[in-house]
């Protein structure tokens, strides 16, 4: 039976990239301090077509603490901006996780599938996401996922080949027994190169997650 590895942002969690753009305006900073277009120099993906900047990549792989990150951002902000303002602006890209997606994972587990999470994220986002979505009875991380892999704890980020190899190793299955679902094609292609099954999620297609799962499992 296939193990299913879900990406978080864009697959389970809706992202609000417009929201963080508006928040950056309030802080008086250029959004490119945070996010840039994916290219050869910026491959630590956030969602389709968008990558973390060099500074955010360092934060996402745990090479920068939250205090260091906040100090860096504050050094670029307009006068009068406080630490709490930066945290609120940074978390503005966190949208919602529709309950049906979590119910879908619970149903997969009831059917005997092993489900896991693999996300490029950072300490501030991760703590906020856990607080909002993974602290209700029946919807904790333990209820939904057997293994949780987050970049800032692994000191690796997708699409690095090492992050897929380490995840498969810790899951304890062969790579070809694992299906990885992501909304960024670059990440899916990297997983396939490491021997995993890969499925690209088109976030613009309603119900595409269910369609993908039906096709692969």
C-alpha positions as CSV (number, residue, x, y, z in Angstrom):
1,X,0.0,0.0,0.0
2,X,1.3,3.4,-1.0
3,X,2.6,5.9,1.6
4,X,1.3,9.4,0.8
5,X,3.4,12.5,1.5
6,X,1.6,15.8,1.4
7,X,3.0,19.2,0.9
8,X,1.5,21.8,3.2
9,X,1.2,25.3,1.6
10,X,-0.8,25.2,-1.6
11,X,-1.9,21.5,-1.2
12,X,-3.5,21.4,2.3
13,X,-3.1,25.1,3.3
14,X,-4.4,27.9,1.1
15,X,-1.8,30.6,0.8
16,X,-2.6,34.3,0.8
17,X,0.3,35.8,-1.1
18,X,-1.6,39.0,-1.8
19,X,-2.1,39.5,1.9
20,X,1.6,39.5,2.6
21,X,2.2,42.0,-0.2
22,X,-0.3,44.3,1.4
23,X,1.4,43.7,4.8
24,X,4.8,44.6,3.4
25,X,3.4,47.9,2.2
26,X,2.3,48.7,5.8
27,X,5.8,47.8,7.0
28,X,7.4,50.0,4.3
29,X,9.5,47.2,2.9
30,X,9.9,45.6,-0.5
31,X,8.1,42.2,-0.7
32,X,11.2,40.8,-2.4
33,X,12.9,40.8,1.0
34,X,10.6,37.8,1.5
35,X,9.7,36.2,-1.8
36,X,11.1,36.2,-5.3
37,X,10.5,34.4,-8.6
38,X,12.0,30.9,-8.9
39,X,15.2,30.9,-10.9
40,X,18.5,29.1,-10.8
41,X,19.6,31.1,-7.8
42,X,16.4,30.9,-5.8
43,X,14.9,27.4,-5.8
44,X,13.7,27.0,-2.2
45,X,10.1,27.0,-3.2
46,X,7.1,28.5,-1.4
47,X,4.4,27.8,-4.0
48,X,4.1,27.6,-7.8
49,X,6.4,30.1,-9.4
50,X,7.5,31.7,-6.1
51,X,10.6,31.1,-4.1
52,X,12.0,32.2,-0.8
53,X,14.6,35.0,-0.9
54,X,18.1,34.2,0.2
55,X,17.3,35.5,3.7
56,X,14.1,33.6,4.0
57,X,15.8,30.4,2.7
58,X,18.3,30.7,5.5
59,X,15.3,31.0,7.9
60,X,13.5,28.1,6.3
61,X,16.4,25.8,6.7
62,X,17.0,26.7,10.3
63,X,20.2,28.7,9.7
64,X,18.6,31.8,11.2
65,X,16.6,32.1,14.5
66,X,13.3,33.8,14.7
67,X,14.9,36.6,16.7
68,X,17.5,37.1,14.0
69,X,14.8,37.0,11.3
70,X,12.7,39.6,13.0
71,X,15.7,41.9,13.6
72,X,16.6,41.6,10.0
73,X,13.2,42.6,8.8
74,X,12.9,45.4,11.4
75,X,16.1,46.9,10.0
76,X,14.3,47.4,6.7
77,X,11.0,48.7,8.1
78,X,9.7,52.2,8.4
79,X,10.1,54.0,11.7
80,X,7.7,53.0,14.4
81,X,7.2,49.4,13.3
82,X,7.3,47.0,16.2
83,X,8.3,43.3,16.4
84,X,4.6,42.4,16.8
85,X,3.8,44.2,13.5
86,X,6.4,42.2,11.7
87,X,5.1,38.9,13.0
88,X,1.5,39.8,12.0
89,X,2.7,40.8,8.5
90,X,4.8,37.7,8.1
91,X,1.9,35.5,9.0
92,X,-0.4,37.3,6.6
93,X,0.3,34.7,3.9
94,X,-1.3,31.9,6.0
95,X,-4.7,31.3,4.6
96,X,-7.1,28.5,5.6
97,X,-7.1,24.7,5.6
98,X,-10.6,23.6,4.6
99,X,-11.8,21.0,6.9
100,X,-12.6,18.6,4.1
101,X,-8.9,18.2,3.3
102,X,-8.2,17.1,6.9
103,X,-11.2,14.8,6.8
104,X,-9.8,13.3,3.6
105,X,-6.5,12.5,5.3
106,X,-8.4,10.9,8.2
107,X,-10.4,8.8,5.8
108,X,-7.2,7.7,4.1
109,X,-5.8,6.6,7.4
110,X,-8.9,4.7,8.3
111,X,-8.4,2.8,5.0
112,X,-4.9,1.9,6.1
113,X,-2.8,4.4,4.2
114,X,0.2,5.9,5.9
115,X,0.1,9.7,5.5
116,X,3.0,12.1,6.0
117,X,3.7,15.9,5.7
118,X,6.8,17.5,4.0
119,X,6.9,21.3,4.0
120,X,9.2,24.1,3.4
121,X,8.4,26.4,6.3
122,X,9.9,28.2,9.3
123,X,9.5,28.5,13.0
124,X,7.0,31.4,13.1
125,X,4.8,30.1,10.4
126,X,4.9,26.6,11.7
127,X,3.9,27.5,15.3
128,X,1.1,29.7,14.0
129,X,-0.2,27.0,11.6
130,X,-0.1,24.4,14.4
131,X,-2.0,26.7,16.7
132,X,-4.7,27.5,14.2
133,X,-5.2,24.1,12.6
134,X,-3.6,21.2,14.4
135,X,-4.7,21.6,18.0
136,X,-8.3,20.5,17.8
137,X,-9.3,17.1,19.0
138,X,-9.2,14.7,16.0
139,X,-7.1,17.1,14.0
140,X,-3.7,17.2,15.7
141,X,-0.6,16.4,13.7
142,X,-0.5,13.0,15.4
143,X,-4.1,12.3,14.3
144,X,-3.3,13.1,10.7
145,X,0.3,12.2,10.0
146,X,2.7,9.5,10.9
147,X,5.8,11.5,10.0
148,X,6.1,15.3,9.8
149,X,9.1,16.8,8.0
150,X,9.6,20.6,8.1
151,X,12.5,22.3,6.5
152,X,13.6,24.4,9.4
153,X,14.0,21.3,11.6
154,X,15.6,19.2,8.9
155,X,18.1,22.0,7.8
156,X,17.1,21.1,4.2
157,X,14.5,22.5,1.8
158,X,12.7,21.2,-1.3
159,X,13.8,20.7,-4.0
160,X,17.1,19.5,-2.5
161,X,17.4,15.7,-3.3
162,X,18.6,15.1,0.2
163,X,15.3,16.1,1.8
164,X,13.4,13.4,-0.1
165,X,16.0,10.8,0.6
166,X,15.9,11.6,4.3
167,X,12.1,11.6,4.4
168,X,11.9,8.2,2.7
169,X,14.6,6.8,5.1
170,X,12.7,7.9,8.2
171,X,9.4,6.7,6.8
172,X,11.0,3.3,6.4
173,X,9.7,2.5,2.9
174,X,11.2,2.2,-0.5
175,X,11.1,5.4,-2.5
176,X,8.8,3.9,-5.2
177,X,6.3,3.0,-2.4
178,X,5.8,6.7,-1.6
179,X,3.6,9.2,-3.4
180,X,4.6,12.9,-3.0
181,X,2.0,15.6,-3.8
182,X,3.1,19.2,-4.2
183,X,1.7,22.3,-6.0
184,X,5.2,23.2,-7.3
185,X,6.3,21.2,-10.4
186,X,10.0,21.7,-9.5
187,X,9.5,19.9,-6.2
188,X,7.6,17.0,-7.8
189,X,10.2,16.5,-10.5
190,X,12.9,16.5,-7.8
191,X,11.0,13.8,-5.9
192,X,10.6,11.7,-9.0
193,X,14.3,11.9,-9.7
194,X,14.8,10.3,-6.3
195,X,12.6,7.4,-7.2
196,X,9.3,8.5,-5.5
197,X,6.0,8.7,-7.3
198,X,5.1,12.3,-7.9
199,X,1.9,14.2,-8.5
200,X,1.6,17.8,-9.3
201,X,-1.5,19.5,-7.8
202,X,-3.1,22.3,-9.9
203,X,-4.4,24.6,-7.3
204,X,-6.7,26.3,-9.8
205,X,-8.7,23.1,-10.4
206,X,-11.5,22.5,-7.9
207,X,-11.3,19.0,-6.4
208,X,-8.0,18.2,-8.1
209,X,-6.5,16.7,-4.8
210,X,-9.2,14.0,-4.8
211,X,-8.7,13.4,-8.5
212,X,-4.9,12.9,-8.0
213,X,-5.5,10.5,-5.1
214,X,-8.0,8.4,-7.1
215,X,-5.4,8.2,-9.9
216,X,-2.5,7.0,-7.8
217,X,-3.9,4.9,-5.0
